[in-house]
Amino acid sequence: MPSAALLSLANNDAVKQFVMRYGFSKGLVQRFIAGETLEAALHTAGSLQGQGLSAALDELGENVFSEYEAETAAQSYVHSLQALAAMQIPAPYLSVKLTALGLNLGTAVAAKNLGSLLSAAQSIQGAFVCVDMEGSAYTERTLEIVRAAFVEYDNVGTVLQSYLRRTDADLEILLTDGIRVRLVKGAYAEPSAAAYPNKADVDRAYIRQMRRLLRYGKKPAVATHDAAILHEAKKQMREEKLPNDAAEFQMLYGIRRDLQESLVAEGYLVRVYLPFGPAWYSYFMRRLAERPANIGFILRNLSK
């Protein structure tokens, strides 16, 4: 789980100005972000496809302040899906955030824009929209919107975060509904009342939930870079005689490329979460907090 102290750097103006100005030129940001434009992300998606990897495109951005901005975000998401389809990327996959679709303006606003996106996605063969999970303050409303949308659209799924104490119960609801789930450990700073504070507890929760998801889930996505957990997932798939394409493994762009390549070589489906766009700072800081050694890069250059 990322350090709250490191995540607090996201609010440090000096750090933010340095990273925003020099991050791409120095190469650190490029490790985690596919680019600041859709064109750059599409180029990377095509490169991944050539390596036997699929992509989950994520145009970064959160917390819009007007309905116009929310509608514009929805249109931009549609454009991304259409661009993937134009490249003949099979089953285009998009990751979206409801705060970008207006969740802070009201549940109805976000639900309307998500519906518009899902309706447009239906015209693209195999297109799928995964509604990302944000901080725990949004969990209940996110699940409410996704479950309502699934009644009309079967091309939508969502994410569950294992470090949240409520996730076991949420998983059972989504399994009953038949909604596709991407299972992650979680990357937001959360109070201990909402989330397990210890890594060992998070790992145990993830494995427990992963086993339920692999056994009963619809096209489940196991999203982790933890080699031990990946071993457990593959072991369960063999024991239950599940084909290698019964589930997919998902990893973040720029992290554990060795595992991505080895899983593909073993015949498993691997999808790389591919973030892009100019609003990359918050996402980047969460990734940086997961790798504290990278802080040294910023501090050394900041001192210059």
Buried (B, 14 or more C-beta within 10 A) or exposed (E): BBEEEBBEBBEBEEBBEBBBEBBBEBEBBBBBBBBBEBEBBBBBBBEBBEEBBBBBBBBBBBBBEEBEBBBBBBBBBBEBBBBBBEEEBEEBBBBBBBBBBBBBBEBEBBBBBBBBBBEBBEEBEEBBBBBBBBBBEBBEBBBEBBBBBBEEBBBBBBBBBBBBBBBBEBBEEBBEBEBBBBBBBBBBBBEEEBBBEEEEBBBEBBBBBBBBBBEEBBBBBBBBBBEEBBEBBBEBBEEEEBEBEBBBBBBBBBBBEEBBBBBBEEEBBBBBBBBBBEBBBBBBBBBBBBEEEBBEBBEEBBEE
